[in-house]
Amino acid sequence: MDWKLFFMTFGVVFLAELGDKTQLAALSLTTSSNGGPWTVFIAASTALVCSTALAVLCGSFLAAYINEKYIRIASAVLFIILGVVSLSQLAWTSKEFDDAKGEKTEKVETEQK
């Protein structure tokens, strides 16, 4: 086993998952479930293992047919696209929230008169 690769992978994945939606979902499910934290821990861990296994299998398949340089470029472009989509969704959501908040304020002001 390549321990340098092991610890590098562990560190990158661990830091990437801190505060991630997966972690927040697990936190939420733990606080709202009567089944206990171990059930949520085992289910979330199993889901993470399965999604990581899928990523490793896809990566192995792609590496056999596509140059690593092109895989890295495609990954970077996809990462940027997902970031832009997330930011645009945030912008639209906050605009809709501000619009809804403004409508409620106008209704309250109208009702007070």
C-alpha positions, 0 to 999 in steps of 0.5 A, spaced: 500 500 500 502 507 498 501 510 505 503 517 502 497 516 497 493 513 502 494 519 507 494 524 502 487 522 499 484 521 506 486 528 508 483 531 501 477 527 502 476 529 510 477 536 509 472 536 503 467 533 507 467 538 513 461 542 512 459 539 506 451 538 505 452 530 506 455 532 513 449 537 515 444 532 512 447 527 517 447 532 523 440 534 521 438 526 521 441 525 527 438 530 531 431 529 528 431 521 529 429 516 534 433 511 531 439 513 534 446 516 531 449 509 530 443 508 524 445 515 521 452 514 522 452 507 518 447 509 513 451 515 511 458 511 511 455 506 507 453 511 502 459 515 502 463 508 501 458 507 495 459 513 492 467 513 493 467 506 490 463 509 484 468 515 483 474 510 483 471 505 478 469 511 473 476 514 474 480 507 473 475 506 467 477 513 464 484 512 466 485 506 461 482 510 455 484 517 456 490 521 458 490 523 465 492 530 462 485 531 459 481 527 465 484 533 470 482 538 465 475 536 464 475 535 472 477 542 473 472 545 467 466 541 471 468 543 477 468 550 475 461 549 471 458 546 478 461 552 482 458 557 477 451 553 477 451 553 485 453 561 485 447 562 480 442 558 484 444 562 490 443 569 487 436 567 484 434 564 491 437 570 495 433 575 490 427 571 490 427 571 498 428 578 498 422 579 493 418 575 498 421 579 504 419 585 500 412 583 499 411 581 506 413 588 508 409 592 503 403 587 506 404 589 513 405 596 512 398 596 508 395 593 513 397 597 519 395 604 515 
